[in-house]
Amino acid sequence: MAEPVSIQPEYDTFFSYDSGRWLWDEEEQLHKRYKRFNVDHLHQIAAKASGARRCISMSKLNEGNSNKAFRLVMDDNTAVIAKIPSPNAGPPTWTTASEVATMDFVRSLYTIPLTIR
C-alpha cells in the first residue's frame, strides 16, 4: 500500500514545477512535472539518515527538468538535500540509480566530499 501524501496547504508549492515556462502546451508540461509525496515521511527519513531527532524546516531549491530538490534542516542544525524524481523523468529506480552512479564516479576521481545514504 502506498504512503498517504501530506495534504497541508503549506506543502502545495513543493509538488508543483515553478522554475520555468513553456511556449507550447504549458499546462501539459506542468502536469508532467507535478508530483505529490508524503512530506512528513520525507522529514522522518531525512532525520533518521542524518542522526537527528527531527526536521525543523524544509525549503525547495531550484529544480531541474526531471527532479525537485529540497534542503531539510534538522534540530541539530545539520542539513540534508533530498531529491524527488518528477514523473516525466522515467522510472524513479533508474533515474536515482543513474544519479548515484554519477556521484560515485565523481567521488572516485576527485576529493569532493559526497555522502550517499
RARAMO-V173053 format. One record per residue. RES is the residue in one small letter. PHI is phi in whole degrees, -180 to 180 (NA if undefined). BURIAL is # if it has 16 or more other ideal C-beta (glycine too) atoms within 10 Angstrom, else .. D_LAST is the distance of its C-alpha to the last C-alpha in Angstrom with 2 decimals. Layout:
BEGIN
res=[RES;RES]
phi=[PHI;PHI]
burial=[BURIAL;BURIAL]
d_last=[D_LAST;D_LAST]
END
This chain:
BEGIN
res=[m;a;e;p;v;s;i;q;p;e;y;d;t;f;f;s;y;d;s;g;r;w;l;w;d;e;e;e;q;l;h;k;r;y;k;r;f;n;v;d;h;l;h;q;i;a;a;k;a;s;g;a;r;r;c;i;s;m;s;k;l;n;e;g;n;s;n;k;a;f;r;l;v;m;d;d;n;t;a;v;i;a;k;i;p;s;p;n;a;g;p;p;t;w;t;t;a;s;e;v;a;t;m;d;f;v;r;s;l;y;t;i;p;l;t;i;r]
phi=[NA;-72;-65;-67;-87;-73;-115;-62;-58;-67;-92;-54;-68;-68;-87;-92;-87;-139;-103;-173;-133;-126;-86;-131;45;-58;-60;-68;-62;-67;-62;-64;-105;-81;-144;-86;-150;-83;-64;-62;-68;-61;-57;-64;-64;-64;-64;-63;-65;-92;83;-90;-82;-160;-88;-106;-158;-145;-133;-85;-94;-58;-99;-90;-69;-122;-160;-114;-118;-133;-110;-112;-105;-96;-67;-101;74;-78;-123;-126;-102;-120;-121;-115;-65;-80;-60;-76;-80;110;-60;-55;-61;-73;-67;-68;-60;-64;-67;-65;-63;-65;-63;-64;-63;-61;-63;-73;-98;-127;-99;-83;-72;-126;-125;-115;-122]
burial=[.;.;.;.;.;#;.;.;.;.;#;.;.;#;#;#;#;.;.;.;.;.;.;.;.;.;.;.;#;.;.;.;#;.;#;.;#;#;#;.;.;#;#;.;#;#;#;.;.;#;.;#;.;.;#;.;.;#;.;#;.;.;#;#;.;.;#;#;.;#;.;#;#;#;.;.;.;.;.;#;.;#;#;#;#;#;.;.;#;.;.;.;.;.;#;.;.;.;.;.;.;.;.;.;.;.;.;.;.;.;.;.;.;.;.;.;.]
d_last=[24.09;22.10;20.74;23.50;22.97;23.76;27.28;27.80;29.71;27.69;24.73;26.94;26.11;22.39;23.42;25.97;25.93;27.88;27.25;30.18;33.35;34.93;38.55;38.64;37.66;35.51;35.30;33.90;31.38;30.14;30.09;27.91;25.23;25.51;22.57;22.67;19.61;19.22;18.59;18.87;16.23;13.78;14.88;14.21;10.64;9.93;12.08;10.57;6.97;9.13;11.69;14.37;17.07;17.22;16.90;20.23;20.22;18.81;20.29;20.29;19.93;21.90;20.97;21.34;23.51;20.80;18.14;18.03;15.92;15.81;15.50;14.97;16.52;16.16;19.17;18.40;18.45;14.83;13.68;10.70;11.19;10.85;12.56;14.79;16.63;20.39;22.58;24.48;21.61;21.87;19.89;16.39;15.04;16.70;15.97;12.19;12.46;14.78;12.69;9.79;12.83;14.42;11.76;11.77;15.55;15.94;14.10;16.57;19.48;18.98;17.97;15.98;13.17;9.93;6.41;3.79;0.00]
END
